[in-house]
Amino acid sequence: MKSKFKLEKDKKEELVESIQAYFEKEMDENIGDLKAMLFLDFIMEEIAPVFYNLGVQDSHAYVTKKLDDLFEIEK
């Protein structure tokens, strides 16, 4: 799997540890680095783009509304 997102090594390690902590706390399951990294890769490939695109759409709508407001003031 090749993710569209690039992470610094330190950040990726931090996220892997976070995933491992989540599995241990919420599912009472200890998972290794490889399993956590594969899960992170899945999230980055399949799930993250959905939220990224929603953020872009929300930002676009916000900027568009502000520009419309600005042009209304100028009229």
C-alpha positions in Angstrom: 0.0 0.0 0.0 1.4 3.4 -0.9 -0.2 6.3 1.0 -0.8 9.7 -0.4 0.2 11.2 2.8 3.9 11.5 4.0 4.8 11.4 7.6 8.0 12.1 9.4 9.5 9.0 10.9 9.0 10.3 14.5 5.4 11.1 13.8 4.7 7.7 12.3 6.3 6.0 15.3 4.2 8.2 17.6 1.0 7.1 15.7 2.0 3.5 15.8 2.4 3.7 19.6 -1.0 5.4 19.8 -2.6 2.6 17.8 -1.0 0.0 20.0 -2.2 1.8 23.2 -5.7 2.0 21.7 -5.8 -1.7 21.0 -4.5 -2.5 24.4 -6.9 -0.2 26.2 -10.1 -0.7 24.2 -9.8 -4.2 22.9 -7.5 -5.8 25.5 -5.2 -6.9 22.7 -1.4 -6.3 22.4 -0.4 -5.8 18.8 3.1 -5.5 17.5 4.8 -2.7 15.5 4.1 -4.4 12.2 0.4 -4.9 12.8 0.0 -1.3 14.1 2.0 0.1 11.1 -0.2 -1.9 8.6 -3.3 -0.6 10.4 -1.9 3.0 10.2 -1.2 2.5 6.5 -4.8 1.3 5.9 -6.1 4.4 7.7 -3.9 6.7 5.7 -4.8 5.1 2.4 -8.6 4.5 2.9 -9.9 6.7 5.6 -7.8 9.8 5.9 -8.5 11.0 2.3 -12.3 11.1 3.1 -11.7 13.4 6.1 -9.1 15.5 4.2 -11.6 16.1 1.4 -14.3 17.0 3.8 -12.0 19.6 5.4 -11.1 21.0 2.0 -14.8 21.2 1.1 -15.6 23.0 4.4 -12.7 25.4 3.9 -13.9 26.2 0.4 -17.4 26.8 1.6 -16.2 29.0 4.4 -13.9 31.1 2.1 -16.6 31.3 -0.6 -19.2 32.6 2.0 -16.7 35.2 3.3 -15.9 36.4 -0.2 -19.7 36.6 -0.9 -20.1 38.7 2.3 -17.3 40.9 1.3 -18.7 41.6 -2.2 -22.1 42.3 -0.7 -20.6 44.9 1.5 -18.9 46.6 -1.5 -22.2 46.8 -3.4 
